[in-house]
Amino acid sequence: MSNILQTPIEFLKGVGPARSLLLQKELGIFKYEDLLNFYPNRYIDRTKYYKINEIQNNIAEIQIIGKILTIRTIEAAKGSKRLVATFADSTGQIDLVWFQGLKWIKESLQLNVPIVVFGKCSSFSGIYNMAHPEIELLKDHEQSLRTALQPVYPSTELLVNRGVTNRVVTKMMQQLFLETGLLFTETLPEYLITELKLLSKSHALFNIHFPQSQETLIKATFRLKFEELFYIQIQLVLKNLIRKHKIKGHPFTTVGSYFNQFYSQCLPFELTNAQKKVIKEIRNDMGSNAQMNRLLQGDVGSGKTIVALMSMLIALDNNFQACLMAPTEILANQHFTGLTELAQQLPITIKLLTGSTKIAQRRIIHEELEQGKLHILIGTHALLEDKVKFKNLGLAVIDEQHRFGVEQRSKLWRKNEVPPHILVMTATPIPRTLAMSLYGDLDISVIDELPPGRKPIQTVHRFDSNRLKVWRFIKDEIAKGRQVYIVYPLIQESEKMDFKDLMDGYESISRDFPLPEYSISMVHGKMKPADKDSEMQRFSQGKTNILVATTVIEVGVNIPNASVMIIESAERFGLSQLHQLRGRVGRGAEQSYCILMTSFKLSNDSKTRMETMVRTNDGFEIAEVDLKLRGPGDLMGTQQSGVLNLQIADIVRDKDILILARNYAFKIIKEDSNLIKKENQIVRKIYIELSKKKNIWNYIS
């Protein structure tokens, strides 16, 4: 059966070369198989027929049986035309209207022949009309493969304009089922189908396109979603297993003087239970013969840096070097300052390598690295340069890894004959479902509690009309010796507008907080890096009370004395961005505040974002809400939006199916890791087919 599914789509009756090019370009449908897997995005109940006198405004799509009485072309202003047909049944008349494809439509319409029209009605000057309706001859309508629930397929404007309507796609689908005769190869093992009471593959595919009832549609959808998620998880679980067996790592069996001295003498505070648990997981990983590949998730301020340092000290105790790679110079500098401070009592050398490092300094770093005199190197992409050679790199820590491409990360691997252990850190909490799909082949550790002494940040939402009260509050905080961030949104498409917002804001703040009583720093993307750094320095040294900035400060500024974060036009930010910005305060022992300023006009999504921020400080809860609002593609940024290009499943709505699929994938691989048992042959076959495809899953991490 799989052979016929590889047939180019142009050979399907009713498609042809011109239409096949449209389908390829607009919907990515090249073969029969692609059309079969092109699922409807909703269904309409086509059992009811309306009379014209029953139409009400804004009713959903309806169908009516009647005849076309007249057809006329009307010329409007500026040369635009529309085609209008008077359509009637025994109870009245409505207008059918077309704005595009007029010539083709006019030729296809017949007068005084019984037809079924289907579409959405609206009224204009007291007359009902239906724009771009679907039209079918009544005799064809009665003979076609009909079900109570009619599929509605995703479409594009170009397809509709070229006459490839939903009805045309439905006809193609009917033709496909006629030609293939519903003999689709089963893709799941028999025992799984029995155990989970799943529909067969053929049954599921037919009922997803032409559901016989609501109940069968639910079963068909479940079957296809489970299968899609199951094979993704099989790939990820096997990848993790293969890596653990094939990719040998350095076994770090010693926990020696560096680690122990730091733990007993240098810890600035007692480790939280979450930190202890994560360090234990990392020690176990690095102590085995396999290469560690672990994702460390922890909210802003949860103490990931100490965990990273202690992991590095284990590498040093085993006579290896370590490195930490960060996406920006600001972040690399902050890590360097933080780690140097933490490890100042230890006899180790830590250096920083970024694009700004002077040539003479670089040479020294290169030499010391190769000789093994340099223990820990912190830096940006500069670490990936060919000149940077380690004597023996044992652990690579990558911060905010979604900002690095796969090729960049693999360059780190190649710095050694035996790849180093990899610890990936992120302060962007990733919902569990997304982590299971995106990082399912990484082992995941989570630091889910804040260090002692940290007070939760108080978050409030204020409208612009409350600004005077907010300014009074800021003045009180500055009087106590605290500092304040005021952040303006940055939306790339309209830099001029953003710059104007920032400059207008800066000017009004300067008037309300005049010198010499107050002093203000400003940071934005158009400034030279040196100027940006010097303004940041002034703020971090306490020389200025207020920092007015765009989101360039989102990552990597640690100023314990800053206790207030004001976010202007907060409705223009995504939830995770708001949460990251809020994390810039609350780093000292004092009570900190985050004030979300918005206009009165808020969309429902914006209201949800503001309510969520005020209600909780939990990054994981915020990430779950964000995932529901924005979908997985947006959450991971453009370079990973293709990651979850799923055909039918949705990892937000289908969380339970995902967990079920992952559990079964684990169970099967645990009992039959090479998939050689007779009952798993089908899983093996499909796994091999999927592995051949240049599928995004093969590149993750």
PAGUGU-238277 format. One line per field, with one value per residue (C-alpha): chain; x, y negated, z; residue number from 1. Coordinates in steps of 0.5 Angstrom, whole numbers, plus 500, padded with zeros to 3 digits. Layout:
kette = A ...
X = X ...
Y = Y ...
Z = Z ...
nr = NUM ...
This chain:
kette = A A A A A A A A A A A A A A A A A A A A A A A A A A A A A A A A A A A A A A A A A A A A A A A A A A A A A A A A A A A A A A A A A A A A A A A A A A A A A A A A A A A A A A A A A A A A A A A A A A A A A A A A A A A A A A A A A A A A A A A A A A A A A A A A A A A A A A A A A A A A A A A A A A A A A A A A A A A A A A A A A A A A A A A A A A A A A A A A A A A A A A A A A A A A A A A A A A A A A A A A A A A A A A A A A A A A A A A A A A A A A A A A A A A A A A A A A A A A A A A A A A A A A A A A A A A A A A A A A A A A A A A A A A A A A A A A A A A A A A A A A A A A A A A A A A A A A A A A A A A A A A A A A A A A A A A A A A A A A A A A A A A A A A A A A A A A A A A A A A A A A A A A A A A A A A A A A A A A A A A A A A A A A A A A A A A A A A A A A A A A A A A A A A A A A A A A A A A A A A A A A A A A A A A A A A A A A A A A A A A A A A A A A A A A A A A A A A A A A A A A A A A A A A A A A A A A A A A A A A A A A A A A A A A A A A A A A A A A A A A A A A A A A A A A A A A A A A A A A A A A A A A A A A A A A A A A A A A A A A A A A A A A A A A A A A A A A A A A A A A A A A A A A A A A A A A A A A A A A A A A A A A A A A A A A A A A A A A A A A A A A A A A A A A A A A A A A A A A A A A A A A A A A A A A A A A A A A A A A A A A A A A A A A A A A A A A A A A A A A A A A A A A A A A A A A A A A A A A A A A A A A A A A A A A A A A A A A A A A A A A A A A A A A A A A A A A A A A A A A A A A
X = 500 506 508 501 502 508 505 506 499 498 496 490 484 482 488 493 500 497 493 499 504 499 498 505 507 501 500 506 502 507 505 498 501 502 494 492 496 493 488 481 482 474 468 461 454 451 445 441 438 436 430 432 427 430 437 439 445 452 450 455 456 449 447 441 437 435 436 440 435 440 447 450 457 457 463 465 469 477 475 474 468 464 459 452 448 440 439 432 428 420 421 425 432 439 445 451 457 464 470 475 476 470 471 472 466 461 462 461 454 448 441 435 438 437 444 446 450 454 457 456 451 451 446 448 442 437 439 442 448 453 460 464 459 461 456 454 449 444 444 452 451 446 451 457 461 457 457 454 460 463 471 474 481 486 487 490 487 491 488 481 482 484 478 481 475 474 469 475 479 474 473 480 480 474 478 484 480 477 484 487 481 482 488 493 499 498 503 503 504 498 499 498 492 489 491 489 483 485 482 486 490 485 479 482 484 478 474 479 477 469 467 461 459 462 464 468 471 474 477 480 483 486 489 493 495 498 501 505 507 509 514 517 518 521 526 528 528 533 537 538 540 544 548 549 552 556 558 563 565 571 569 570 570 574 571 577 580 577 570 570 574 569 563 566 569 567 559 556 550 547 545 537 535 533 541 543 539 541 549 548 544 550 555 552 552 559 561 559 562 557 558 553 548 544 539 539 533 532 528 532 536 535 542 544 551 553 551 555 561 561 560 566 570 569 572 578 579 579 585 580 579 572 569 562 559 554 550 552 558 554 552 559 562 557 559 566 565 560 565 571 568 565 572 577 579 581 588 585 585 579 579 575 575 570 570 573 579 585 590 596 591 588 595 596 590 591 598 595 589 594 599 593 595 588 583 576 575 569 567 562 562 570 571 569 575 579 585 582 585 584 589 583 576 572 566 562 557 552 548 541 543 537 541 546 546 547 553 556 555 558 564 565 565 570 575 577 578 573 567 566 560 555 551 546 543 537 533 527 523 520 513 514 510 515 521 519 518 524 529 526 533 537 536 533 534 530 532 525 526 529 535 533 533 530 523 518 517 511 508 502 498 497 494 497 492 496 503 503 502 507 512 511 512 519 521 520 524 530 530 531 537 534 535 530 529 524 524 521 519 523 519 524 519 519 525 524 517 521 526 521 518 524 527 520 520 527 525 519 522 528 523 520 526 531 538 542 537 536 541 539 542 540 541 539 540 543 549 556 558 563 557 552 557 559 552 551 557 554 548 551 556 550 552 545 538 534 536 532 532 530 530 537 537 533 539 545 545 546 544 542 541 535 529 523 522 517 515 512 507 507 502 507 511 510 509 516 519 516 518 525 525 522 528 532 530 529 537 538 535 530 523 523 517 515 510 506 504 499 493 486 485 487 486 484 490 494 489 491 498 497 493 498 504 500 498 505 512 513 516 514 507 508 511 505 500 505 505 497 497 502 503 510 513 513 515 522 524 524 530 526 519 519 521 514 511 506 501 495 497 498 503 499 492 494 499 496 496 504 505 502 506 512 511 509 516 520 517 518 525 527 524 527 532 534 527 528 522 517 511 516 518 513 516 523 521 518 523 528 524 523 531 532 528 532 527 529 529 535 539 536 541
Y = 500 495 495 492 487 484 483 475 471 469 476 476 475 468 465 465 461 454 455 460 454 450 455 456 449 447 453 457 463 467 474 478 479 472 471 477 473 467 467 462 457 457 460 457 461 461 465 459 455 448 444 436 434 437 434 429 425 428 435 440 443 445 449 448 451 446 444 438 433 428 426 419 416 409 404 400 394 395 400 406 411 416 421 422 427 427 434 436 441 442 437 431 429 427 425 429 425 426 421 425 430 427 430 437 437 433 439 444 442 444 441 444 451 454 453 453 446 446 441 435 430 423 417 411 405 410 415 422 424 430 428 433 439 446 449 456 458 462 468 469 467 472 477 475 479 475 476 472 468 465 463 456 456 451 446 440 434 436 443 440 435 440 444 450 449 453 457 459 461 466 468 470 473 478 479 481 486 489 490 493 497 496 501 498 501 502 497 499 506 511 511 503 503 508 505 498 500 496 496 499 494 495 494 488 485 485 483 477 474 477 478 483 480 475 481 485 478 477 484 483 477 480 486 481 476 482 485 478 477 484 484 478 480 487 483 479 484 489 483 482 489 490 484 487 493 491 484 485 480 479 482 477 482 477 472 469 462 457 459 461 454 450 454 453 447 442 443 436 440 447 450 451 458 457 455 461 466 463 464 471 472 469 473 479 477 475 481 486 488 485 477 473 469 466 460 455 451 446 440 433 433 440 441 445 441 445 451 450 448 454 459 455 457 464 464 460 466 471 467 464 457 454 448 444 441 435 432 425 421 418 425 428 422 423 431 429 424 429 435 431 428 435 439 433 438 443 444 444 440 437 433 429 430 425 421 415 419 416 420 420 423 428 431 432 435 440 442 443 447 452 452 454 448 445 449 445 441 437 434 432 435 434 440 444 441 446 443 444 451 454 459 464 461 465 461 455 451 448 442 440 446 444 438 443 446 454 453 448 453 459 455 455 463 463 460 467 474 476 471 467 468 462 459 454 448 444 439 440 445 450 453 460 462 458 460 468 466 461 464 471 474 470 472 466 463 457 453 451 447 440 439 438 430 428 425 426 420 416 415 410 408 400 396 390 386 388 385 380 385 390 384 382 389 389 383 386 392 388 384 391 392 396 396 397 400 397 401 399 405 406 409 409 407 400 398 391 391 395 390 384 388 389 382 379 383 381 373 374 378 373 367 371 373 367 366 366 370 375 378 382 387 389 396 398 402 396 394 397 403 398 393 398 401 395 393 400 399 392 396 402 397 393 387 386 388 390 394 392 398 402 410 410 411 417 422 422 416 417 411 413 406 405 406 403 406 401 404 399 401 408 411 411 416 423 427 430 423 420 426 425 417 418 423 417 414 418 420 417 418 412 413 412 409 410 405 407 400 401 397 398 402 409 415 421 424 418 419 426 424 418 423 429 424 421 428 432 432 439 439 446 444 438 442 446 440 437 444 444 437 437 444 448 445 438 440 443 437 438 442 448 446 452 457 458 458 463 466 467 467 461 461 456 459 466 466 473 476 474 477 483 484 483 488 493 491 492 499 502 499 501 509 509 504 506 507 514 518 520 516 510 511 505 500 502 501 494 492 493 490 484 484 483 477 470 469 464 469 471 465 463 462
Z = 500 502 494 492 497 494 487 486 487 480 478 483 478 479 480 474 473 475 481 484 483 487 493 493 494 499 503 502 499 494 494 496 503 504 502 506 512 511 517 517 523 524 522 520 522 514 516 517 511 512 509 507 512 518 517 523 523 525 525 523 516 514 507 503 497 492 485 482 478 476 475 474 475 479 478 484 486 483 478 483 481 484 482 485 484 486 490 492 495 496 502 500 496 498 494 493 492 489 489 486 481 477 470 472 477 472 467 472 475 472 472 475 476 484 488 495 497 503 507 512 512 513 512 508 508 510 505 507 503 502 500 496 498 496 491 489 484 488 484 486 493 494 491 494 500 505 513 518 520 514 514 514 511 512 506 504 500 493 493 494 489 484 485 490 495 501 497 492 497 500 493 492 499 496 490 494 498 492 489 495 497 505 505 509 513 520 524 531 534 535 543 543 539 544 550 549 545 539 532 526 522 516 520 524 517 514 520 521 514 513 521 521 528 533 537 532 530 538 537 530 533 539 535 530 536 540 534 532 539 540 535 537 544 541 537 543 548 543 542 549 550 544 546 553 550 544 547 552 557 562 568 574 580 584 589 591 595 590 591 598 600 596 600 607 607 601 600 601 604 605 599 598 597 590 589 593 589 582 584 586 579 576 580 578 571 571 575 570 563 559 557 561 557 562 562 568 569 574 575 575 582 584 584 578 578 584 581 575 579 583 577 574 581 580 573 576 582 576 573 567 565 564 560 561 554 555 549 550 553 559 561 560 564 569 570 570 576 580 579 581 587 589 588 590 596 591 588 581 575 571 565 561 553 549 542 546 549 547 542 547 553 548 547 554 555 549 552 559 556 552 558 563 567 566 570 568 561 561 554 549 542 542 545 539 535 532 536 543 544 551 554 556 557 561 562 558 561 556 558 555 550 545 543 540 534 533 529 534 540 536 535 543 543 538 542 545 542 548 548 554 559 557 562 559 563 562 566 561 565 560 561 562 556 552 555 554 547 545 550 551 549 555 562 566 572 576 581 584 590 591 596 603 605 598 599 593 589 590 583 581 575 574 569 566 570 576 574 579 585 582 581 589 591 587 590 597 595 592 599 602 598 593 585 580 573 568 562 555 550 544 537 532 526 529 532 530 534 540 540 540 546 550 549 550 557 559 558 562 567 567 569 574 577 576 578 583 587 582 577 571 566 559 555 549 543 538 543 542 547 550 552 554 559 562 563 566 570 573 575 578 582 585 582 578 582 575 569 563 558 553 554 553 560 560 561 565 570 577 582 589 591 585 588 583 576 572 565 561 556 559 554 549 552 552 559 559 557 563 568 566 567 574 575 575 582 588 588 595 602 601 599 591 587 580 577 570 567 561 558 559 553 554 549 553 552 555 561 562 562 567 572 571 573 579 581 581 581 579 572 571 572 568 562 562 561 556 552 552 550 544 542 542 536 539 545 543 538 530 530 533 531 526 532 533 526 528 524 528 536 540 546 550 549 548 555 557 551 550 557 555 549 553 558 553 549 555 557 550 549 557 555 548 547 540 538 535 539 533 536 536 528 526 531 528 521 522 527 521 516 520 522 514 514 515 521 526 532 529 531 537 543
nr = 1 2 3 4 5 6 7 8 9 10 11 12 13 14 15 16 17 18 19 20 21 22 23 24 25 26 27 28 29 30 31 32 33 34 35 36 37 38 39 40 41 42 43 44 45 46 47 48 49 50 51 52 53 54 55 56 57 58 59 60 61 62 63 64 65 66 67 68 69 70 71 72 73 74 75 76 77 78 79 80 81 82 83 84 85 86 87 88 89 90 91 92 93 94 95 96 97 98 99 100 101 102 103 104 105 106 107 108 109 110 111 112 113 114 115 116 117 118 119 120 121 122 123 124 125 126 127 128 129 130 131 132 133 134 135 136 137 138 139 140 141 142 143 144 145 146 147 148 149 150 151 152 153 154 155 156 157 158 159 160 161 162 163 164 165 166 167 168 169 170 171 172 173 174 175 176 177 178 179 180 181 182 183 184 185 186 187 188 189 190 191 192 193 194 195 196 197 198 199 200 201 202 203 204 205 206 207 208 209 210 211 212 213 214 215 216 217 218 219 220 221 222 223 224 225 226 227 228 229 230 231 232 233 234 235 236 237 238 239 240 241 242 243 244 245 246 247 248 249 250 251 252 253 254 255 256 257 258 259 260 261 262 263 264 265 266 267 268 269 270 271 272 273 274 275 276 277 278 279 280 281 282 283 284 285 286 287 288 289 290 291 292 293 294 295 296 297 298 299 300 301 302 303 304 305 306 307 308 309 310 311 312 313 314 315 316 317 318 319 320 321 322 323 324 325 326 327 328 329 330 331 332 333 334 335 336 337 338 339 340 341 342 343 344 345 346 347 348 349 350 351 352 353 354 355 356 357 358 359 360 361 362 363 364 365 366 367 368 369 370 371 372 373 374 375 376 377 378 379 380 381 382 383 384 385 386 387 388 389 390 391 392 393 394 395 396 397 398 399 400 401 402 403 404 405 406 407 408 409 410 411 412 413 414 415 416 417 418 419 420 421 422 423 424 425 426 427 428 429 430 431 432 433 434 435 436 437 438 439 440 441 442 443 444 445 446 447 448 449 450 451 452 453 454 455 456 457 458 459 460 461 462 463 464 465 466 467 468 469 470 471 472 473 474 475 476 477 478 479 480 481 482 483 484 485 486 487 488 489 490 491 492 493 494 495 496 497 498 499 500 501 502 503 504 505 506 507 508 509 510 511 512 513 514 515 516 517 518 519 520 521 522 523 524 525 526 527 528 529 530 531 532 533 534 535 536 537 538 539 540 541 542 543 544 545 546 547 548 549 550 551 552 553 554 555 556 557 558 559 560 561 562 563 564 565 566 567 568 569 570 571 572 573 574 575 576 577 578 579 580 581 582 583 584 585 586 587 588 589 590 591 592 593 594 595 596 597 598 599 600 601 602 603 604 605 606 607 608 609 610 611 612 613 614 615 616 617 618 619 620 621 622 623 624 625 626 627 628 629 630 631 632 633 634 635 636 637 638 639 640 641 642 643 644 645 646 647 648 649 650 651 652 653 654 655 656 657 658 659 660 661 662 663 664 665 666 667 668 669 670 671 672 673 674 675 676 677 678 679 680 681 682 683 684 685 686 687 688 689 690 691 692 693 694 695 696 697 698 699 700 701
